[in-house]
Amino acid sequence: MVRFSNTLTIASDAKEIFQYLANIENYTVWNYAVKEISKVDFKEGKVGSKYQLLRNMGLQSFEEIEIIECLPNENLTFEASGNIFSYKMMYELEQQSQGTLLINKVEMKSSAKNRIMIKMMQNNIKKSVNKNLHVLKNILEKRGVVLV
């Protein structure tokens, strides 16, 4: 299993960030590798909600996503499975005086035959995820949300 994390502070309220992240369809706006996301089985409470994700680049073009943890304004976790690898994506939010600390943790699982390839790509994937998080940060900070 490959694990990595990225951390950044967003000058916005944890509630606003969580609401934006919890709307999984927003990922097409801030994640350059995501072309389309569609609801498969949407549940109002979010846990158990399922989506299909279509990537516009990379080795893995199609993923099935399921929300496995959803604690409003604090934590959002989903599991994704695709044709090459599966992963768990976790977003933890901590409200601070200067904004919200966003901690993103990723756990990538691969088959025995793909393990070496995923391990070799780990740093590039981490950098790409970090780049996407900075796009998210810019979007949320431009929305002009007042800190509580």
C-alpha positions, 0 to 999 in steps of 0.5 A: 500500500502506498500512503501520502498526505498533503496539508494546507491552510485555506482562509475560509470557514470549515463549514464552507469547505466541507460543503464544497468537498461533500458535493462530489460533483464539484471535483470536476471544477478543481481536479484537472484529471476528473472529467465527469462525475455522476450519482449512482446511489445518492443518500441524503446523509452522504455515507453510502452514496455512490458515484461514477468518476470518469478521468480525462487522463492517466492510466485509470479512466473509470472509478466507482466511488463510495462515501464511507465516512462523513462527519460534517465540517470535520471529515470526509472519506471515500473509497474509489476502485478502478481498473488498475488501483483502488484508493481511499481519499480522506479530507480532515478539516480543523478550524483555526484562527487564520482559516481551516487546516485541510489535511488530505490523506491518501492510501493507494492499493494495487494488485501485485502486478501493479505495485511497482508501477504505483510505487514509482508514480507515488511522488508524481501523484502526490504532487498532482494531488497537492496541485489540485488542493491549491486550485481548491484553495484558490476557488474557496478563498475567492468565494469571499467566505467570512471566517467565523 
